[in-house]
Amino acid sequence: MSPEQNVPGSSPHSAATTTNQALESRRSFLFKVSIAVNALVAAAIATPVIGYLLGPIRKKGAYNSWIALGPLSDYHEGETVLATYRNPDTNQWDGDTGKVACYVRREAADTFTVFAVNCAHLGCPVRWFPQSELFMCPCHGGVYYSNGDRAAGPPERGLFTYDYHVTGGKLMINAGQMPTLANEAKLVKGILPCPGTSKPTIG
């Protein structure tokens, strides 16, 4: 019998068992590491997707807040002027991209119509021409009267408007999301909604 065979704990079976245990431990460690890495990658991919899917069920009005458009003295009866406000759902680093334009028309002392700047066709910004008293869209030729009603072109409805109220001598509008049929903004003069919809408009 060789000397190596007489050394306690040095049997081939014992050595093989130790080697197998080390291999199993290493495999288990690498398996857990791979699971952790895959979980991190899956979370990074899934986070924006989940946010997109859950976005529509966000509480109604969560984006909106009452925003001041300035003192009433900035607006004169019978005139339509361009105004801007800061979107409440933006961050400081958004800069000027966080500003949103709208048109304000003062009908009487405390009666206003605040129009969304976007054309009701495909959302291009419309321009106000005081000489002709018309809103015109440069993209596809949409035209609106001074009260927001559709005059000509592809739009099938009038301009969208914001809810407003007067507080402390200031004009306030409920803004954040752009007024659309989807968030139940009212339409000028109760123009009928898009074809295929049955919900009546307010106005």
VEXKELUM-324234 format. One record per residue: residue in three letters; residue number from 1; y, z, x of N, C-alpha, C, O, CB in turn. Coordinates in steps of 0.05 Angstrom, whole numbers, plus 5000, padded with zeros to 4 digits. Atoms other than C-alpha are relative to their C-alpha. Glycine has a CB too. Layout:
// VEXKELUM-324234
   residuo   num    nyy    nzz    nxx   cayy   cazz   caxx    cyy    czz    cxx    oyy    ozz    oxx   cbyy   cbzz   cbxx
       ala   NUM      Y      Z      X      Y      Z      X      Y      Z      X      Y      Z      X      Y      Z      X
...
This chain:
// VEXKELUM-324234
   residuo   num    nyy    nzz    nxx   cayy   cazz   caxx    cyy    czz    cxx    oyy    ozz    oxx   cbyy   cbzz   cbxx
       met     1   4976   5000   5017   5000   5000   5000   5025   5000   5018   5026   5016   5037   5000   5025   4981
       ser     2   4976   5002   4983   5068   4981   5029   5018   5024   4995   5016   5037   4974   5015   4974   4995
       pro     3   4981   4977   5003   5123   5034   5040   5018   4996   4976   5025   5016   4963   5016   5003   5025
       glu     4   4982   5004   5022   5167   5001   4988   4988   5008   4974   5002   5017   4955   5009   4971   4998
       gln     5   5013   4993   5025   5115   5013   4934   4998   5030   4996   4994   5040   4974   4973   4988   4999
       asn     6   5001   4971   5003   5116   5088   4949   5026   5013   4995   5027   5037   4989   4988   5011   5025
       val     7   4973   4989   5005   5191   5096   4940   5003   5005   4970   5000   4986   4954   5022   4981   5011
       pro     8   4997   4995   5028   5204   5131   4873   5023   4983   4987   5044   4980   5000   5006   5030   4995
       gly     9   4979   5015   5015   5243   5089   4821   5004   4972   5010   5024   4959   5002   5026   5015   5000
       ser    10   4996   5026   4989   5235   5025   4860   4980   4980   4991   4975   4959   5004   5000   5000   5031
       ser    11   5020   5018   5010   5182   4992   4818   5013   4974   4990   5035   4975   4981   4983   5013   4978
       pro    12   4989   5026   5010   5192   4918   4799   5008   5002   4971   5028   4990   4963   4980   4977   5004
       his    13   4993   4998   5028   5191   4936   4726   5026   5014   4995   5042   5006   4978   4977   5015   4985
       ser    14   4975   4985   5003   5247   4987   4734   5024   4983   5008   5044   4984   4995   4998   5025   5017
       ala    15   4978   5017   4991   5290   4938   4773   5006   4978   4980   5030   4972   4975   4993   4987   5028
       ala    16   4995   5021   5020   5280   4884   4722   5013   5010   4975   5031   4997   4964   4973   4987   4992
       thr    17   4988   4988   5024   5298   4931   4665   5030   5005   5005   5046   4999   4988   4987   5026   4994
       thr    18   4972   4995   4993   5363   4950   4701   5016   4974   5000   5039   4974   4990   5002   5014   5027
       thr    19   4986   5026   5000   5381   4877   4712   5004   4989   4972   5026   4979   4966   4983   4980   5017
       asn    20   4997   5010   5028   5368   4859   4639   5021   5015   4985   5037   5004   4970   4973   5003   4986
       gln    21   4980   4983   5013   5411   4917   4616   5028   4992   5008   5047   4991   4992   4996   5030   5006
       ala    22   4974   5009   4990   5468   4894   4660   5008   4974   4988   5031   4970   4980   4999   4998   5031
       leu    23   4995   5026   5012   5462   4823   4634   5008   5003   4970   5026   4990   4961   4976   4982   5003
       glu    24   4994   4996   5028   5461   4847   4562   5027   5012   4996   5042   5005   4978   4978   5018   4987
       ser    25   4973   4987   5001   5522   4891   4574   5022   4980   5005   5043   4980   4992   5001   5023   5020
       arg    26   4980   5020   4994   5559   4833   4604   5003   4980   4977   5025   4973   4970   4993   4985   5026
       arg    27   4999   5019   5022   5540   4786   4548   5015   5013   4976   5031   5000   4963   4971   4992   4991
       ser    28   4987   4986   5023   5562   4838   4496   5030   5002   5005   5046   4998   4986   4988   5028   4997
       phe    29   4972   4998   4994   5629   4847   4532   5014   4973   4996   5035   4972   4983   5004   5010   5028
       leu    30   4989   5027   5002   5642   4772   4536   5001   4991   4971   5020   4978   4962   4985   4980   5016
       phe    31   5001   5007   5028   5622   4764   4463   5023   5013   4985   5036   5001   4968   4973   5008   4987
       lys    32   4979   4986   5013   5671   4817   4441   5028   4989   5008   5046   4987   4991   4999   5030   5007
       val    33   4974   5012   4991   5727   4786   4483   5005   4974   4986   5027   4969   4978   4999   4996   5031
       ser    34   4997   5026   5014   5714   4717   4453   5008   5004   4971   5024   4989   4960   4974   4984   5002
       ile    35   4994   4994   5028   5716   4747   4383   5030   5008   4998   5044   4999   4979   4982   5022   4988
       ala    36   4972   4991   5001   5783   4781   4398   5019   4977   5005   5040   4974   4991   5005   5022   5022
       val    37   4983   5023   4995   5813   4717   4427   5001   4981   4976   5022   4971   4969   4990   4985   5025
       asn    38   5001   5017   5023   5789   4676   4368   5016   5012   4976   5029   4997   4961   4971   4995   4991
       ala    39   4985   4986   5022   5818   4728   4320   5030   4997   5004   5044   4992   4984   4992   5029   4998
       leu    40   4971   5003   4995   5886   4724   4354   5009   4971   4994   5031   4967   4983   5006   5008   5029
       val    41   4993   5028   5006   5886   4648   4351   5001   4994   4970   5019   4981   4960   4981   4981   5015
       ala    42   5001   5004   5029   5866   4649   4278   5024   5012   4986   5035   5001   4968   4974   5011   4989
       ala    43   4977   4986   5012   5921   4699   4261   5025   4984   5005   5042   4982   4988   5002   5028   5012
       ala    44   4976   5015   4994   5973   4657   4297   5002   4975   4983   5024   4967   4975   5000   4992   5030
       ile    45   5000   5024   5016   5952   4595   4258   5004   5007   4970   5018   4993   4956   4974   4984   5003
       ala    46   5000   4994   5028   5943   4630   4191   5026   5012   4990   5033   5009   4966   4978   5019   4994
       thr    47   4975   4986   5008   6009   4670   4190   5020   4981   4986   5028   4987   4964   5013   5013   5023
       pro    48   4981   5018   5014   6056   4611   4175   4988   4987   4975   5003   4982   4956   5009   4979   5019
       val    49   5013   5013   5024   6005   4580   4127   5001   5019   4976   5007   5011   4954   4971   4992   5007
       ile    50   5000   4980   5021   5999   4645   4087   5029   5004   4989   5033   5006   4965   4989   5026   5010
       gly    51   4972   4997   5009   6075   4652   4086   5009   4977   4982   5023   4981   4963   5018   5002   5025
       tyr    52   4993   5024   5016   6082   4581   4059   4987   5002   4972   5000   4996   4952   4991   4974   5014
       leu    53   5015   4999   5025   6029   4593   4005   5011   5022   4982   5013   5019   4958   4971   5004   5004
       leu    54   4990   4977   5016   6058   4660   3983   5030   4998   4994   5040   5013   4977   4995   5026   5015
       gly    55   4971   5003   5004   6131   4636   3986   5007   4996   4970   5026   5009   4961   5010   4977   5016
       pro    56   4992   5005   5028   6132   4609   3914   4997   5024   4981   5010   5025   4960   4984   4978   4989
       ile    57   5004   4977   5018   6109   4676   3885   5019   5023   5007   5017   5045   4996   4971   5009   5000
       arg    58   4980   4980   4993   6166   4714   3918   5016   5007   4975   5021   4990   4958   5018   4991   5023
       lys    59   4986   4991   5024   6203   4755   3866   5024   4983   4994   5040   4977   5012   5009   5029   5003
       lys    60   4977   5017   5008   6252   4712   3827   5026   5013   5007   5031   5037   5001   4998   4994   4971
       gly    61   4974   4990   4993   6322   4719   3853   5001   5016   5026   5022   5026   5033   5010   5018   4978
       ala    62   5001   4984   4975   6300   4752   3918   5019   4988   5021   5030   5002   5038   4972   5001   5011
       tyr    63   4983   5013   4981   6340   4700   3957   5030   5002   4992   5048   5001   5008   4993   4971   5003
       asn    64   4973   5002   5010   6402   4704   3913   5015   5026   5001   5003   5048   5000   4999   4990   4971
       ser    65   4982   4976   5002   6461   4751   3913   5027   4989   4992   5033   4965   4993   5001   5016   5028
       trp    66   4973   5007   5009   6532   4751   3887   5018   4998   5024   5020   5017   5040   5011   5020   4979
       ile    67   4984   5006   4976   6578   4720   3938   5029   4992   4991   5032   4978   4972   4988   4977   5016
       ala    68   4972   5006   5006   6654   4717   3937   5008   4973   5011   5003   4966   5034   5019   5022   5011
       leu    69   4989   5026   4991   6687   4648   3940   5029   5002   5005   5043   4981   5007   4994   4979   4979
       gly    70   4972   4997   4995   6755   4677   3951   5016   5008   4976   5005   5010   4953   5012   4975   5011
       pro    71   4983   4991   5023   6814   4700   3908   5005   4977   4981   5003   4954   4988   5026   5010   5011
       leu    72   4995   5020   5021   6830   4664   3843   5024   4983   5007   5026   4960   4998   5004   5014   4973
       ser    73   4976   5015   4993   6896   4643   3873   4994   4975   5017   5011   4957   5020   5020   5017   5015
       asp    74   5008   5024   4985   6858   4593   3916   4994   4976   4983   4991   4954   4993   4975   5007   5017
       tyr    75   5008   5022   5018   6841   4552   3855   5020   4997   4977   5029   5016   4965   4972   5007   4988
       his    76   4979   5006   5020   6890   4518   3808   4987   4986   4976   4968   4971   4979   5022   4983   5013
       glu    77   5011   5011   5025   6878   4499   3736   5000   4969   5001   5019   4956   5009   5017   5009   4976
       gly    78   5003   5029   5002   6852   4428   3726   4993   4987   5027   4991   4962   5028   5025   4988   4990
       glu    79   5006   5011   4974   6836   4419   3800   4972   5006   5009   4961   5027   5002   5021   5009   5021
       thr    80   5026   4996   4988   6770   4411   3836   5002   5000   5030   5013   4982   5042   4979   4977   4991
       val    81   4998   4998   4971   6765   4435   3907   4973   5007   5013   4955   5018   5000   5021   5022   5008
       leu    82   5025   4994   4985   6711   4441   3960   5002   5028   5011   5022   5036   5023   4996   4979   5023
       ala    83   5001   4973   4990   6691   4512   3978   4974   5004   5016   4955   4988   5012   5002   5022   4977
       thr    84   5025   4994   4986   6639   4541   4025   4994   5030   4999   5012   5047   4995   5002   4992   5030
       tyr    85   5008   4972   4999   6599   4605   4027   4977   5003   5020   4964   4983   5027   4991   5011   4972
       arg    86   5021   4995   4981   6549   4637   4074   4974   5006   4984   4973   5024   4968   5007   5024   5018
       asn    87   5025   4995   5014   6477   4632   4050   4989   5028   5007   4987   5034   5031   4979   4978   5009
       pro    88   5009   4973   4994   6452   4704   4043   4972   5002   5013   4965   5023   5022   5000   5016   4975
       asp    89   5027   5000   4989   6382   4684   4067   4999   4988   5028   4979   4978   5037   4981   4985   4982
       thr    90   4999   5011   4972   6405   4662   4137   5002   5023   5020   5007   5046   5012   5023   4980   5003
       asn    91   4997   4981   4978   6407   4697   4204   5026   4995   5015   5038   4973   5012   4976   4999   5019
       gln    92   4974   5004   4986   6467   4707   4250   4998   4976   5019   5018   4962   5023   5006   5026   5016
       trp    93   5002   5022   4981   6440   4657   4300   4999   4972   4987   4997   4952   5001   4976   5004   5018
       asp    94   5000   5026   5013   6439   4602   4247   5026   4986   5002   5028   4961   4999   4992   5003   4971
       gly    95   4974   5012   4996   6512   4590   4260   5011   4986   4975   5008   4995   4953   4999   4981   5022
       asp    96   4988   5015   5022   6547   4537   4218   4979   4989   4981   4986   4982   4958   5017   4978   5010
       thr    97   5021   5010   5017   6480   4514   4190   4995   5019   4976   4983   5011   4956   4974   4995   5015
       gly    98   5003   4980   5022   6481   4577   4146   5021   4997   4979   5020   5012   4959   4999   5027   5011
       lys    99   4979   5003   5020   6543   4553   4109   4991   4979   4980   4979   4959   4986   5026   4992   5014
       val   100   5007   5018   5022   6534   4519   4042   5026   4992   4985   5043   5009   4980   4980   5013   4980
       ala   101   4976   5010   5015   6586   4476   4006   4995   4999   4970   4973   4997   4961   5008   4972   5010
       cys   102   5001   5003   5029   6602   4474   3932   5027   4991   4991   5047   4993   5006   4991   5027   4986
       tyr   103   4975   5009   5011   6656   4447   3887   5008   5019   4978   4991   5026   4961   4999   4971   4989
       val   104   4990   4981   5020   6699   4494   3845   5021   4986   4983   5041   4975   4994   5011   5026   5013
       arg   105   4980   5011   5019   6737   4470   3783   5009   5022   4982   4993   5035   4969   4988   4976   4984
       arg   106   4988   4979   5017   6784   4517   3748   5008   4987   4973   5026   4971   4972   5024   5014   5013
       glu   107   4994   5012   5026   6784   4500   3674   5023   5014   4986   5040   5001   4973   4975   5002   4983
       ala   108   4979   4984   5013   6829   4557   3650   5003   5025   5018   4993   5027   5040   4993   5008   4970
       ala   109   4994   4976   4984   6853   4626   3673   4976   5012   5013   4975   5014   5038   5013   5021   4982
       asp   110   5024   4988   4989   6785   4658   3682   4975   4983   4994   4953   4994   4994   4996   5028   4990
       thr   111   5023   5018   5006   6741   4598   3665   4997   4979   5022   5016   4964   5028   5004   4985   4973
       phe   112   5005   5017   4977   6709   4560   3722   4974   4985   4996   4957   4993   4979   4999   5016   5026
       thr   113   5026   5013   4997   6654   4510   3735   4995   4996   5030   5012   4984   5044   4998   4972   4985
       val   114   5006   5002   4971   6621   4515   3804   4976   4982   5003   4954   4988   4995   4994   5029   5012
       phe   115   5021   5020   4997   6581   4453   3821   4985   5002   5026   4998   5008   5047   5013   4972   4997
       ala   116   5015   5004   4975   6525   4447   3872   5009   4974   5012   5015   4954   4998   4969   5000   4995
       val   117   4990   5024   4986   6546   4396   3924   4979   4978   5000   4986   4955   5006   5008   5007   5028
       asn   118   5022   5020   4997   6478   4361   3921   4997   4983   4975   4999   4992   4953   4974   5014   5005
       cys   119   5005   5019   5022   6466   4299   3879   4974   5008   4986   4955   5016   4999   4998   4971   5011
       ala   120   5024   4993   5016   6416   4311   3823   4978   4979   5003   4956   4983   4991   5007   5003   4971
       his   121   5021   5020   4996   6378   4249   3845   4981   5008   5022   4958   5016   5017   5013   4972   5006
       leu   122   5016   4993   4977   6352   4263   3915   5013   5021   5018   5003   5026   5040   4993   4976   5016
       gly   123   4988   4977   4985   6399   4318   3939   5021   4993   5021   5029   5011   5035   4979   5014   5013
       cys   124   4978   5007   4981   6450   4279   3981   5026   5014   4992   5030   5018   4968   5003   4970   5002
       pro   125   4974   4988   5007   6518   4313   3984   5019   4980   4987   5024   4959   4998   5013   5013   5024
       val   126   4981   5018   5014   6567   4283   3934   5028   5006   5010   5033   5027   5022   4998   5004   4970
       arg   127   4972   4997   4993   6641   4273   3947   5017   4998   4975   5011   4984   4956   5009   4979   5021
       trp   128   4982   5000   5023   6698   4287   3900   5024   4982   5007   5036   4985   5028   5010   5029   4994
       phe   129   4977   5018   4997   6751   4233   3891   5021   5007   4979   5017   4999   4956   4992   4970   4999
       pro   130   4981   4991   5020   6812   4263   3857   5015   4977   4987   5024   4980   4964   5020   5019   5013
       gln   131   4985   5023   5012   6846   4195   3847   4985   4989   4975   4998   4983   4955   5003   4978   5021
       ser   132   5016   5011   5023   6789   4171   3801   4988   5023   4984   4976   5018   4963   4979   4981   5010
       glu   133   5012   4976   5013   6767   4242   3782   4970   4995   4996   4960   4999   4974   5014   5006   4974
       leu   134   5029   5005   5001   6695   4225   3798   4986   5012   5024   4998   5013   5046   4994   4970   4998
       phe   135   5017   4993   4977   6640   4254   3841   4982   4976   5006   4972   4963   4987   4982   5025   4993
       met   136   5016   5024   4992   6604   4199   3880   4980   5007   5022   4987   5022   5041   5018   4977   5008
       cys   137   5020   4995   4979   6540   4201   3920   4998   4975   5018   4995   4953   5008   4972   5005   4987
       pro   138   5000   5023   4981   6541   4157   3983   4972   4989   5005   4970   4967   5016   5013   5008   5026
       cys   139   5027   5009   4993   6465   4151   3987   4990   4978   4982   4981   4957   4991   4981   5024   4999
       his   140   5012   5019   5018   6444   4115   3924   5019   4993   4977   5010   4981   4957   4975   5011   4989
       gly   141   4981   5008   5019   6508   4106   3884   5002   5016   4974   5012   5006   4954   4994   4972   4993
       gly   142   4997   4983   5023   6503   4164   3836   5029   5007   4995   5044   5012   5014   4984   5026   5003
       val   143   4973   4994   5008   6568   4177   3798   5001   5021   4978   4984   5019   4960   5016   4974   4992
       tyr   144   4997   4979   5020   6590   4238   3758   5029   5003   4992   5047   4999   5008   4988   5028   5011
       tyr   145   4973   4994   5009   6650   4254   3715   5010   5027   5011   4995   5042   5024   5001   5000   4969
       ser   146   4988   4975   4989   6697   4311   3732   4987   5025   4989   4988   5046   5002   5030   5000   4994
       asn   147   5014   4976   5011   6658   4358   3686   4971   5002   5009   4956   5019   5000   5002   4999   4970
       gly   148   5028   4999   4990   6593   4342   3722   4981   4982   4986   4958   4979   4995   4990   5027   5000
       asp   149   5018   5017   5015   6563   4296   3670   4994   4974   5016   5011   4965   5032   5012   4992   4973
       arg   150   5008   5025   4987   6525   4235   3696   5017   4977   4988   5020   4975   4964   4970   4995   4996
       ala   151   4984   5023   5009   6568   4172   3694   4985   4974   5005   4985   4956   4989   5026   4999   5015
       ala   152   5014   5025   4994   6525   4119   3729   4981   5006   5024   4982   5027   5036   5020   4978   5007
       gly   153   5018   4998   4978   6471   4107   3780   4973   5012   4994   4967   5017   4970   5013   5016   5022
       pro   154   5027   4991   5005   6400   4133   3789   4996   5028   4990   4975   5033   4978   4985   4997   5025
       pro   155   5005   4973   5011   6410   4207   3772   4996   4999   4970   5010   4984   4956   5023   5018   5007
       glu   156   5005   4999   5029   6382   4223   3703   5011   5025   4987   5005   5031   4964   4970   4999   4996
       arg   157   4988   4976   5011   6422   4286   3693   5027   5005   5014   5034   4991   5033   4981   5025   5004
       gly   158   4975   4993   4987   6488   4318   3711   4996   5018   5024   4974   5025   5031   5018   5014   4980
       leu   159   5001   4982   4977   6505   4361   3771   4991   5028   4992   4997   5037   4970   5028   5002   5014
       phe   160   5008   4972   5005   6474   4430   3776   5024   5018   5005   5043   5011   5020   4977   5008   5018
       thr   161   4978   4981   4997   6520   4490   3771   4989   5028   5006   4966   5034   5002   5017   5001   4974
       tyr   162   5006   4972   4994   6521   4562   3794   5010   5018   4978   5031   5013   4966   5012   5008   5027
       asp   163   4989   4978   5017   6528   4624   3751   5023   5013   5015   5023   5014   5039   4978   5021   4992
       tyr   164   4976   4988   4987   6595   4658   3764   5010   5023   4983   5004   5025   4959   5022   4979   5006
       his   165   4984   4981   5015   6638   4717   3744   5024   5007   5017   5024   5002   5041   4984   5025   4992
       val   166   4975   4993   4986   6707   4742   3762   5001   5031   5002   4999   5045   4982   5025   4990   4984
       thr   167   4999   4971   4995   6712   4811   3793   5022   5006   5020   5024   4995   5042   4973   5010   5011
       gly   168   4979   4991   4982   6773   4844   3823   5018   4977   5010   5026   4977   5033   4989   5014   5023
       gly   169   4983   5023   4992   6812   4779   3824   4987   4980   5018   5000   4963   5030   5025   5010   5013
       lys   170   5015   5018   4983   6757   4743   3862   4979   4985   4984   4968   4995   4964   4986   5015   5023
       leu   171   5021   5017   5013   6710   4687   3841   4974   5006   5014   4971   5002   5039   5007   4970   5001
       met   172   5026   4994   4989   6637   4707   3851   4980   4981   4989   4981   4974   4965   4992   5030   4994
       ile   173   5021   5017   5009   6577   4661   3848   4973   5012   5008   4970   5026   5028   5002   4971   5011
       asn   174   5028   4991   4994   6502   4677   3845   4987   4978   5016   4978   4958   5005   4985   5006   4973
       ala   175   5009   5021   4982   6478   4638   3905   4979   5009   5020   4975   5033   5023   5024   4988   5015
       gly   176   5022   4995   4981   6422   4633   3956   4982   4975   4999   4984   4959   5017   4984   5026   4993
       gln   177   5015   5024   5005   6372   4582   3930   5019   4979   4988   5037   4985   4973   4976   5005   4982
       met   178   4984   5022   5012   6401   4514   3914   4993   4998   4970   4969   5000   4963   4995   4973   5015
       pro   179   5006   5003   5029   6407   4505   3838   4983   4976   4995   4990   4953   5003   5026   4998   4984
       thr   180   5018   5021   5007   6349   4463   3814   4986   5007   4974   4988   5030   4965   4979   4994   5023
       leu   181   5016   4994   5024   6305   4457   3753   4978   5020   5006   4971   5036   4989   4988   4975   4989
       ala   182   5022   4982   4992   6251   4494   3792   5007   5029   4998   4991   5046   4990   4991   4993   5027
       asn   183   4992   4971   5001   6291   4559   3796   5017   5005   4975   5032   5025   4975   5014   5008   5025
       glu   184   4988   4996   5026   6319   4551   3725   5030   5002   5001   5042   5016   4985   4989   5025   4988
       ala   185   4971   5002   5001   6391   4536   3744   5008   4984   4976   4993   4966   4968   5011   4988   5027
       lys   186   4992   5014   5023   6430   4511   3686   5012   4973   5007   5022   4969   5030   5020   5016   4983
       leu   187   4989   5026   4996   6453   4439   3679   5027   4998   4985   5031   5011   4965   4981   4978   4991
       val   188   4974   5003   5013   6523   4416   3661   4996   4988   4972   4982   4968   4969   5018   4981   5017
       lys   189   5000   5011   5027   6532   4405   3586   4973   4997   4987   4970   4982   4968   5014   4974   5000
       gly   190   5026   5002   5012   6459   4415   3571   4986   4974   5002   4972   4966   4983   5002   5008   4971
       ile   191   5014   5026   4996   6436   4348   3599   4970   5005   4999   4960   5025   5009   5008   4987   5027
       leu   192   5029   4997   5003   6362   4338   3584   4987   5002   5028   4997   4990   5047   4988   4977   4984
       pro   193   5013   4997   4974   6314   4358   3640   4985   4974   5008   4986   4954   4994   4980   5023   4999
       cys   194   5015   5023   4989   6271   4311   3682   4980   4990   4979   4969   5006   4964   4987   5006   5026
       pro   195   5021   5010   5017   6224   4265   3644   4973   5013   5006   4967   5017   5030   4997   4969   5002
       gly   196   5026   4987   4996   6157   4298   3634   5001   5030   4998   4981   5043   4999   4989   4993   5026
       thr   197   4997   4971   5003   6186   4369   3628   5008   5006   4971   5021   4989   4958   5021   5011   5020
       ser   198   4994   4994   5028   6192   4404   3562   5019   5024   4997   5028   5030   4975   4974   5007   4985
       lys   199   4982   4977   5001   6235   4464   3581   5029   4991   4995   5039   4976   5011   4997   5017   5025
       pro   200   4972   5008   5005   6305   4457   3551   5018   5013   5021   5011   5033   5032   5008   5009   4972
       thr   201   4981   4989   4981   6364   4468   3596   5020   5018   4986   5021   5019   4961   5015   4977   5014
       ile   202   4980   4982   5011   6419   4519   3587   5027   4988   5007   5031   4977   5028   4997   5029   5013
       gly   203   4974   5010   4994   6491   4499   3582   5014   4989   4976   5036   4979   4977   4998   4978   5022
